[in-house]
Amino acid sequence: MAYNYNSNNFNRPGQGYGGSGQNRSGGYGSNAGPRAASSISTAPKVLPADYVDQAQKLMERLSQSGSRLTTSKLRSILSLISDIYNREMPNHASAMSPDDCSRLQMAKVRIAYEAGRDGTNGPVYAFIKDADLLSYIAGVGSSRAKFMDFARYMEALVAYHRFYGGKD
């Protein structure tokens, strides 16, 4: 399809590309209206001591429900956390470095983006909600020990996803 770049309507607000008079739903300048409030909690939560059992139960439940969550999507989220884990591993202080705290907050933003991108009916959104990822990240604060447990929780989620037949 060719665009008429000389059109008087090109990129005019409310006119879409090429003066077609249509906007893509949900995009910038969309008339789709406000979205429903997210049901993903971001309130700080402490990861329970039995986080491995919790990860197993969650991934078993997701596999039984026929979730379309892919291993590659899970691993992309894990890689955000693993990068920080690898930087914090040699650190023996009780608090994470300020740089790694900042990286963790950016990982939280990226995870929120992935949930929003997937939509409230998507498998990534459901996984992030059910696994309480945003709440557990908020609960880490700057504690290195809490972060290390969270990183291991993420590893357990990926492992049990694969164990229960997660798809690539």
N, CA, C and O of each residue as an XYZ file, in Angstrom:
672
protein
N       0.849     -1.164      0.000
C       0.000      0.000      0.000
C       0.893      1.226      0.000
O       1.866      1.287      0.752
N       0.578      2.183     -0.820
C       1.358      3.412     -0.905
C       0.681      4.505     -0.094
O      -0.546      4.584     -0.030
N       1.503      5.345      0.525
C       0.985      6.468      1.281
C       1.085      7.725      0.441
O       2.056      7.918     -0.291
N       0.102      8.562      0.545
C       0.116      9.836     -0.142
C       0.701     10.865      0.807
O      -0.011     11.452      1.621
N       2.011     11.080      0.694
C       2.682     11.981      1.612
C       2.351     13.444      1.338
O       2.658     14.309      2.158
N       1.739     13.727      0.216
C       1.381     15.100     -0.101
C      -0.031     15.457      0.344
O      -0.485     16.584      0.149
N      -0.715     14.503      0.936
C      -2.078     14.732      1.381
C      -2.120     15.789      2.469
O      -1.240     15.832      3.328
N      -3.120     16.631      2.442
C      -3.287     17.647      3.465
C      -3.668     17.041      4.806
O      -3.551     17.699      5.840
N      -4.123     15.795      4.799
C      -4.568     15.149      6.028
C      -3.494     14.291      6.686
O      -3.739     13.707      7.741
N      -2.315     14.205      6.086
C      -1.285     13.326      6.617
C      -0.931     13.699      8.047
O      -0.575     14.840      8.344
N      -1.038     12.708      8.927
C      -0.692     12.841     10.345
C      -1.452     13.944     11.068
O      -1.004     14.415     12.113
N      -2.572     14.356     10.540
C      -3.405     15.315     11.259
C      -4.089     14.577     12.394
O      -4.580     13.466     12.196
N      -4.131     15.176     13.591
C      -4.769     14.485     14.716
C      -6.168     14.001     14.360
O      -6.984     14.746     13.817
N      -6.424     12.741     14.676
C      -7.737     12.158     14.417
C      -7.906     11.653     13.000
O      -8.944     11.079     12.669
N      -6.901     11.858     12.150
C      -7.019     11.436     10.767
C      -6.219     10.176     10.453
O      -6.421      9.570      9.401
N      -5.324      9.773     11.337
C      -4.538      8.574     11.090
C      -3.536      8.807      9.978
O      -3.343      9.947      9.556
N      -2.900      7.766      9.499
C      -1.928      7.875      8.435
C      -2.613      8.035      7.100
O      -3.584      7.340      6.803
N      -2.105      8.955      6.291
C      -2.617      9.123      4.947
C      -4.020      9.696      4.899
O      -4.669      9.603      3.857
N      -4.512     10.277      5.967
C      -5.818     10.912      5.954
C      -6.972      9.942      5.879
O      -8.045     10.309      5.399
N      -6.793      8.725      6.334
C      -7.835      7.716      6.207
C      -9.001      7.943      7.160
O     -10.072      7.363      6.981
N      -8.796      8.791      8.179
C      -9.860      9.051      9.132
C      -9.993      7.975     10.192
O     -10.924      8.009     10.997
N      -9.060      7.005     10.202
C      -9.135      5.923     11.168
C      -7.866      5.889     11.994
O      -6.767      6.083     11.473
N      -8.021      5.648     13.262
C      -6.881      5.457     14.159
C      -6.742      3.989     14.475
O      -7.717      3.238     14.444
N      -5.536      3.588     14.776
C      -5.339      2.224     15.268
C      -5.802      2.199     16.702
O      -5.472      3.100     17.473
N      -6.553      1.195     17.075
C      -7.098      1.162     18.434
C      -5.987      1.035     19.449
O      -5.046      0.261     19.271
N      -6.108      1.807     20.520
C      -5.179      1.723     21.622
C      -3.894      2.488     21.434
O      -3.109      2.590     22.377
N      -3.642      3.034     20.256
C      -2.399      3.745     20.009
C      -2.463      5.182     20.460
O      -3.474      5.632     21.000
N      -1.391      5.894     20.241
C      -1.314      7.301     20.596
C      -2.377      8.061     19.812
O      -2.497      7.872     18.602
N      -3.127      8.891     20.457
C      -4.164      9.653     19.782
C      -5.430      8.861     19.542
O      -6.324      9.322     18.833
N      -5.516      7.698     20.111
C      -6.666      6.834     19.906
C      -7.892      7.387     20.619
O      -7.785      8.061     21.644
N      -9.029      7.096     20.069
C     -10.300      7.468     20.687
C     -10.923      6.272     21.377
O     -12.135      6.233     21.594
N     -10.101      5.298     21.723
C     -10.617      4.054     22.283
C     -11.115      4.223     23.713
O     -11.817      3.348     24.220
N     -10.776      5.303     24.363
C     -11.236      5.534     25.726
C     -10.276      4.944     26.728
O      -9.334      4.247     26.350
N     -10.498      5.213     28.003
C      -9.580      4.716     29.029
C      -9.687      3.212     29.187
O     -10.756      2.623     29.021
N      -8.572      2.614     29.505
C      -8.552      1.167     29.738
C      -9.038      0.871     31.145
O      -9.008      1.732     32.024
N      -9.481     -0.345     31.340
C      -9.898     -0.778     32.674
C      -8.687     -0.802     33.593
O      -7.569     -1.069     33.153
N      -8.910     -0.528     34.844
C      -7.824     -0.534     35.815
C      -7.201     -1.922     35.891
O      -7.899     -2.935     35.832
N      -5.880     -1.952     36.023
C      -5.155     -3.207     36.096
C      -5.458     -3.914     37.406
O      -5.621     -3.273     38.444
N      -5.532     -5.221     37.353
C      -5.770     -5.970     38.572
C      -4.478     -6.591     39.094
O      -4.512     -7.405     40.017
N      -3.346     -6.218     38.516
C      -2.064     -6.693     39.012
C      -1.678     -5.827     40.200
O      -1.625     -4.601     40.097
N      -1.410     -6.467     41.317
C      -1.025     -5.741     42.517
C       0.440     -5.329     42.433
O       1.290     -6.097     41.981
N       0.720     -4.108     42.873
C       2.096     -3.635     42.948
C       2.491     -3.308     44.383
O       3.582     -2.793     44.632
N       1.604     -3.607     45.321
C       1.903     -3.361     46.731
C       3.034     -4.291     47.173
O       3.029     -5.472     46.827
N       4.001     -3.772     47.934
C       5.128     -4.610     48.358
C       4.676     -5.850     49.129
O       3.823     -5.781     50.013
N       5.273     -6.977     48.768
C       4.997     -8.252     49.421
C       6.321     -8.956     49.680
O       7.250     -8.875     48.877
N       6.393     -9.639     50.798
C       7.577    -10.430     51.109
C       7.392    -11.822     50.508
O       6.356    -12.461     50.690
N       8.406    -12.269     49.800
C       8.371    -13.601     49.200
C       8.337    -14.650     50.316
O       9.169    -14.602     51.222
N       7.398    -15.592     50.270
C       7.328    -16.596     51.338
C       8.537    -17.535     51.302
O       9.183    -17.696     50.266
N       8.824    -18.138     52.429
C       9.961    -19.054     52.549
C       9.797    -20.280     51.650
O      10.789    -20.862     51.211
N       8.556    -20.673     51.375
C       8.297    -21.848     50.526
C       8.091    -21.436     49.064
O       7.225    -21.979     48.378
N       8.897    -20.468     48.593
C       8.706    -19.945     47.237
C       8.886    -21.001     46.146
O       8.292    -20.878     45.075
N       9.690    -22.029     46.395
C       9.868    -23.089     45.394
C       8.569    -23.883     45.255
O       8.149    -24.191     44.140
N       7.936    -24.213     46.369
C       6.651    -24.926     46.330
C       5.583    -24.057     45.675
O       4.753    -24.546     44.908
N       5.617    -22.777     45.983
C       4.659    -21.847     45.382
C       4.851    -21.796     43.869
O       3.874    -21.793     43.120
N       6.098    -21.755     43.419
C       6.393    -21.728     41.982
C       5.887    -23.005     41.309
O       5.314    -22.956     40.221
N       6.103    -24.146     41.966
C       5.651    -25.413     41.403
C       4.136    -25.439     41.253
O       3.620    -25.818     40.201
N       3.427    -25.041     42.294
C       1.965    -25.064     42.246
C       1.427    -24.122     41.173
O       0.492    -24.462     40.450
N       2.019    -22.947     41.077
C       1.573    -21.976     40.076
C       1.775    -22.508     38.666
O       0.865    -22.437     37.840
N       2.954    -23.038     38.382
C       3.230    -23.498     37.027
C       2.437    -24.758     36.690
O       2.075    -24.968     35.532
N       2.165    -25.600     37.689
C       1.310    -26.764     37.451
C      -0.106    -26.295     37.101
O      -0.729    -26.811     36.173
N      -0.600    -25.319     37.850
C      -1.944    -24.787     37.591
C      -2.021    -24.142     36.209
O      -3.003    -24.332     35.491
N      -0.993    -23.381     35.833
C      -0.990    -22.757     34.511
C      -0.951    -23.796     33.395
O      -1.611    -23.632     32.369
N      -0.175    -24.870     33.594
C      -0.105    -25.897     32.550
C      -1.439    -26.628     32.407
O      -1.838    -26.984     31.299
N      -2.122    -26.850     33.522
C      -3.417    -27.529     33.474
C      -4.500    -26.651     32.863
O      -5.481    -27.156     32.316
N      -4.322    -25.340     32.956
C      -5.319    -24.433     32.393
C      -5.123    -24.222     30.893
O      -5.938    -23.568     30.243
N      -4.039    -24.779     30.347
C      -3.790    -24.635     28.914
C      -3.170    -23.296     28.561
O      -3.370    -22.804     27.451
N      -2.428    -22.698     29.468
C      -1.795    -21.408     29.233
C      -0.898    -21.457     28.005
O      -0.230    -22.460     27.754
N      -0.886    -20.379     27.247
C      -0.056    -20.261     26.051
C       1.261    -19.536     26.350
O       1.923    -19.044     25.437
N       1.634    -19.472     27.627
C       2.875    -18.825     28.029
C       4.053    -19.585     27.445
O       4.149    -20.803     27.593
N       4.953    -18.862     26.779
C       6.093    -19.519     26.140
C       7.329    -19.453     27.031
O       7.502    -18.529     27.826
N       8.176    -20.456     26.873
C       9.434    -20.488     27.601
C      10.287    -19.288     27.228
O      10.951    -18.719     28.094
N      10.288    -18.891     25.967
C      11.117    -17.758     25.547
C      10.670    -16.464     26.223
O      11.514    -15.637     26.567
N       9.387    -16.272     26.418
C       8.907    -15.072     27.105
C       9.324    -15.106     28.567
O       9.761    -14.096     29.118
N       9.187    -16.271     29.193
C       9.616    -16.425     30.582
C      11.109    -16.180     30.721
O      11.548    -15.502     31.650
N      11.883    -16.727     29.809
C      13.331    -16.572     29.886
C      13.749    -15.124     29.638
O      14.769    -14.688     30.172
N      13.002    -14.380     28.855
C      13.344    -12.967     28.652
C      13.137    -12.177     29.936
O      13.895    -11.252     30.228
N      12.117    -12.537     30.702
C      11.897    -11.899     32.005
C      12.985    -12.351     32.979
O      13.526    -11.538     33.729
N      13.304    -13.647     32.967
C      14.361    -14.164     33.834
C      15.698    -13.493     33.545
O      16.461    -13.220     34.471
N      15.992    -13.224     32.287
C      17.288    -12.628     31.940
C      17.454    -11.233     32.550
O      18.568    -10.833     32.887
N      16.356    -10.496     32.693
C      16.425     -9.187     33.346
C      16.906     -9.337     34.787
O      17.714     -8.548     35.275
N      16.392    -10.364     35.453
C      16.727    -10.613     36.851
C      18.106    -11.263     36.964
O      18.869    -10.945     37.876
N      18.425    -12.162     36.051
C      19.709    -12.870     36.095
C      20.894    -11.927     35.933
O      21.938    -12.130     36.553
N      20.741    -10.907     35.113
C      21.822     -9.932     34.941
C      22.152     -9.266     36.279
O      23.322     -9.086     36.617
N      21.133     -8.911     37.021
C      21.336     -8.285     38.331
C      21.906     -9.314     39.309
O      22.811     -9.008     40.086
N      21.376    -10.521     39.267
C      21.847    -11.602     40.148
C      23.345    -11.834     39.962
O      24.086    -11.963     40.936
N      23.781    -11.886     38.715
C      25.201    -12.120     38.429
C      26.080    -10.981     38.938
O      27.223    -11.217     39.330
N      25.574     -9.772     38.939
C      26.326     -8.626     39.461
C      26.346     -8.637     40.990
O      27.328     -8.213     41.600
N      25.268     -9.120     41.611
C      25.166     -9.118     43.070
C      25.807    -10.348     43.716
O      26.130    -10.320     44.904
N      25.993    -11.408     42.962
C      26.509    -12.659     43.524
C      27.830    -12.468     44.270
O      27.945    -12.955     45.395
N      28.823    -11.793     43.714
C      30.082    -11.635     44.455
C      30.000    -10.612     45.598
O      30.898    -10.549     46.437
N      28.947     -9.827     45.630
C      28.762     -8.814     46.671
C      28.386     -9.509     47.980
O      27.550    -10.412     47.986
N      28.995     -9.094     49.076
C      28.683     -9.712     50.365
C      28.055     -8.728     51.339
O      27.895     -9.035     52.520
N      27.703     -7.565     50.855
C      27.044     -6.575     51.709
C      25.595     -6.994     51.918
O      25.063     -7.817     51.173
N      24.968     -6.426     52.926
C      23.567     -6.774     53.185
C      22.619     -6.031     52.249
O      21.479     -6.450     52.050
N      23.094     -4.932     51.679
C      22.260     -4.147     50.758
C      22.793     -4.273     49.334
O      23.992     -4.435     49.110
N      21.889     -4.196     48.400
C      22.276     -4.198     46.990
C      22.950     -2.865     46.662
O      22.724     -1.859     47.333
N      23.768     -2.877     45.637
C      24.388     -1.625     45.213
C      23.301     -0.701     44.665
O      22.296     -1.184     44.144
N      23.482      0.608     44.771
C      22.483      1.543     44.225
C      22.235      1.319     42.732
O      21.109      1.463     42.255
N      23.291      0.967     42.001
C      23.151      0.714     40.571
C      22.237     -0.488     40.319
O      21.390     -0.457     39.427
N      22.419     -1.542     41.111
C      21.584     -2.733     40.939
C      20.155     -2.505     41.422
O      19.219     -3.088     40.874
N      19.977     -1.668     42.438
C      18.616     -1.290     42.853
C      17.903     -0.587     41.709
O      16.725     -0.828     41.448
N      18.634      0.282     41.036
C      18.070      0.993     39.887
C      17.743      0.010     38.755
O      16.698      0.125     38.116
N      18.630     -0.945     38.512
C      18.383     -1.957     37.477
C      17.144     -2.790     37.815
O      16.366     -3.139     36.927
N      16.964     -3.102     39.085
C      15.792     -3.873     39.498
C      14.514     -3.074     39.265
O      13.502     -3.633     38.843
N      14.553     -1.792     39.532
C      13.377     -0.957     39.277
C      13.075     -0.878     37.785
O      11.910     -0.862     37.388
N      14.105     -0.828     36.967
C      13.889     -0.831     35.522
C      13.361     -2.191     35.045
O      12.570     -2.254     34.104
N      13.798     -3.271     35.689
C      13.247     -4.597     35.369
C      11.770     -4.634     35.711
O      10.972     -5.217     34.977
N      11.404     -4.014     36.822
C       9.996     -3.948     37.225
C       9.180     -3.200     36.166
O       8.073     -3.610     35.817
N       9.739     -2.109     35.665
C       9.063     -1.345     34.610
C       8.914     -2.200     33.359
O       7.857     -2.200     32.729
N       9.956     -2.921     32.998
C       9.918     -3.761     31.799
C       8.885     -4.883     31.941
O       8.178     -5.205     30.986
N       8.802     -5.472     33.129
C       7.823     -6.528     33.379
C       6.408     -5.959     33.303
O       5.510     -6.593     32.748
N       6.210     -4.763     33.860
C       4.895     -4.108     33.768
C       4.543     -3.841     32.311
O       3.393     -4.008     31.906
N       5.531     -3.427     31.524
C       5.305     -3.187     30.098
C       4.884     -4.473     29.390
O       3.941     -4.470     28.599
N       5.582     -5.567     29.676
C       5.238     -6.847     29.053
C       3.817     -7.267     29.405
O       3.098     -7.801     28.560
N       3.409     -7.029     30.647
C       2.042     -7.360     31.061
C       1.040     -6.503     30.301
O       0.041     -7.011     29.792
N       1.307     -5.210     30.225
C       0.400     -4.309     29.518
C       0.351     -4.594     28.032
O      -0.706     -4.486     27.411
N       1.473     -4.952     27.465
C       1.542     -5.257     26.030
C       0.716     -6.490     25.689
O       0.119     -6.587     24.617
N       0.700     -7.420     26.622
C      -0.015     -8.678     26.401
C      -1.528     -8.512     26.527
O      -2.283     -9.289     25.943
N      -1.973     -7.520     27.274
C      -3.411     -7.335     27.484
C      -3.913     -8.192     28.628
O      -3.298     -9.199     28.979
N      -5.022     -7.792     29.202
C      -5.517     -8.448     30.408
C      -5.965     -9.892     30.188
O      -6.136    -10.630     31.159
N      -6.155    -10.304     28.959
C      -6.566    -11.684     28.689
C      -5.413    -12.554     28.218
O      -5.614    -13.726     27.897
N      -4.205    -11.995     28.173
C      -3.065    -12.732     27.638
C      -2.345    -13.584     28.661
O      -2.501    -13.379     29.865
N      -1.554    -14.542     28.190
C      -0.852    -15.451     29.094
C       0.255    -14.783     29.909
O       0.493    -15.176     31.051
N       0.934    -13.786     29.348
C       2.001    -13.104     30.082
C       1.399    -12.288     31.216
O       1.914    -12.297     32.334
N       0.318    -11.589     30.932
C      -0.378    -10.806     31.954
C      -0.827    -11.707     33.102
O      -0.631    -11.381     34.273
N      -1.429    -12.838     32.754
C      -1.918    -13.772     33.776
C      -0.761    -14.315     34.610
O      -0.878    -14.435     35.829
N       0.343    -14.640     33.963
C       1.495    -15.155     34.679
C       2.048    -14.115     35.651
O       2.285    -14.429     36.818
N       2.257    -12.889     35.190
C       2.821    -11.833     36.034
C       1.896    -11.553     37.213
O       2.353    -11.309     38.330
N       0.602    -11.589     36.955
C      -0.375    -11.369     38.030
C      -0.345    -12.519     39.032
O      -0.234    -12.290     40.236
N      -0.444    -13.751     38.542
C      -0.515    -14.921     39.425
C       0.781    -15.150     40.195
O       0.753    -15.635     41.326
N       1.915    -14.806     39.592
C       3.211    -14.995     40.247
C       3.554    -13.826     41.169
O       4.560    -13.879     41.877
N       2.739    -12.775     41.172
C       2.964    -11.590     42.018
C       4.332    -10.961     41.800
O       4.940    -10.462     42.747
N       4.823    -10.978     40.569
C       6.171    -10.498     40.303
C       6.377     -9.048     40.721
O       7.381     -8.728     41.356
N       5.444     -8.166     40.376
C       5.618     -6.749     40.690
C       5.586     -6.495     42.197
O       6.328     -5.650     42.698
N       4.749     -7.205     42.908
C       4.683     -7.060     44.365
C       5.948     -7.578     45.031
O       6.460     -6.954     45.960
N       6.454     -8.709     44.567
C       7.655     -9.268     45.161
C       8.881     -8.390     44.875
O       9.759     -8.256     45.727
N       8.939     -7.799     43.689
C      10.044     -6.880     43.400
C       9.956     -5.669     44.322
O      10.966     -5.215     44.860
N       8.742     -5.148     44.502
C       8.562     -4.009     45.406
C       8.969     -4.383     46.829
O       9.482     -3.539     47.564
N       8.750     -5.625     47.224
C       9.097     -6.083     48.560
C      10.591     -6.280     48.790
O      11.040     -6.362     49.933
N      11.357     -6.356     47.708
C      12.807     -6.535     47.825
C      13.452     -5.293     48.431
O      14.350     -5.407     49.266
N      13.007     -4.118     48.022
C      13.649     -2.887     48.481
C      15.098     -2.884     48.045
O      15.382     -3.026     46.856
N      16.019     -2.726     48.977
C      17.445     -2.780     48.644
C      18.121     -3.977     49.316
O      19.349     -4.064     49.341
N      17.328     -4.894     49.857
C      17.869     -6.063     50.552
C      18.450     -7.072     49.559
O      17.746     -7.588     48.692
N      19.730     -7.336     49.703
C      20.395     -8.299     48.829
C      19.826     -9.696     49.050
O      19.598    -10.424     48.084
N      19.592    -10.087     50.310
C      19.068    -11.425     50.616
C      17.687    -11.626     49.999
O      17.407    -12.685     49.437
N      16.822    -10.617     50.102
C      15.479    -10.728     49.509
C      15.565    -10.803     47.996
O      14.801    -11.528     47.359
N      16.503    -10.045     47.415
C      16.660    -10.108     45.963
C      17.138    -11.479     45.519
O      16.642    -12.019     44.531
N      18.095    -12.047     46.239
C      18.625    -13.365     45.867
C      17.508    -14.414     45.904
O      17.436    -15.272     45.024
N      16.642    -14.347     46.912
C      15.497    -15.262     46.975
C      14.552    -15.023     45.795
O      14.039    -15.977     45.209
N      14.321    -13.758     45.447
C      13.441    -13.468     44.318
C      14.026    -14.032     43.021
O      13.297    -14.592     42.202
N      15.338    -13.885     42.834
C      15.981    -14.418     41.629
C      15.825    -15.940     41.569
O      15.593    -16.500     40.497
N      15.948    -16.592     42.692
C      15.774    -18.057     42.736
C      14.316    -18.442     42.479
O      14.045    -19.478     41.871
N      13.391    -17.622     42.934
C      11.964    -17.833     42.650
C      11.727    -17.778     41.138
O      11.011    -18.614     40.587
N      12.329    -16.794     40.475
C      12.188    -16.685     39.016
C      12.755    -17.925     38.326
O      12.158    -18.444     37.382
N      13.908    -18.395     38.800
C      14.506    -19.604     38.227
C      13.585    -20.808     38.424
O      13.446    -21.644     37.532
N      12.962    -20.888     39.589
C      12.038    -21.996     39.867
C      10.821    -21.924     38.954
O      10.348    -22.955     38.476
N      10.313    -20.734     38.706
C       9.163    -20.584     37.807
C       9.498    -21.094     36.409
O       8.714    -21.824     35.802
N      10.667    -20.706     35.902
C      11.083    -21.148     34.567
C      11.287    -22.661     34.553
O      10.864    -23.334     33.614
N      11.926    -23.193     35.578
C      12.181    -24.641     35.633
C      10.882    -25.437     35.666
O      10.730    -26.414     34.933
N       9.946    -25.021     36.517
C       8.682    -25.759     36.604
C       7.806    -25.551     35.380
O       7.000    -26.418     35.039
N       7.952    -24.427     34.725
C       7.226    -24.237     33.462
C       7.683    -25.291     32.459
O       6.864    -25.915     31.784
N       8.994    -25.483     32.368
C       9.537    -26.473     31.454
C       9.172    -27.892     31.909
O       8.835    -28.740     31.083
N       9.238    -28.146     33.206
C       8.916    -29.449     33.769
C       7.481    -29.855     33.415
O       7.220    -31.017     33.103
N       6.568    -28.906     33.465
C       5.157    -29.201     33.174
C       4.821    -29.045     31.696
O       3.650    -28.937     31.331
N       5.846    -29.032     30.845
C       5.606    -29.072     29.409
C       5.459    -27.720     28.750
O       4.790    -27.611     27.723
N       6.063    -26.687     29.310
C       5.995    -25.360     28.716
C       6.487    -25.356     27.292
O       7.424    -26.075     26.944
N       5.863    -24.556     26.479
C       6.182    -24.493     25.050
C       7.216    -23.414     24.763
O       7.332    -22.425     25.487
N       7.972    -23.635     23.673
C       8.925    -22.614     23.218
C       8.233    -21.562     22.409
O       8.875    -20.621     21.941
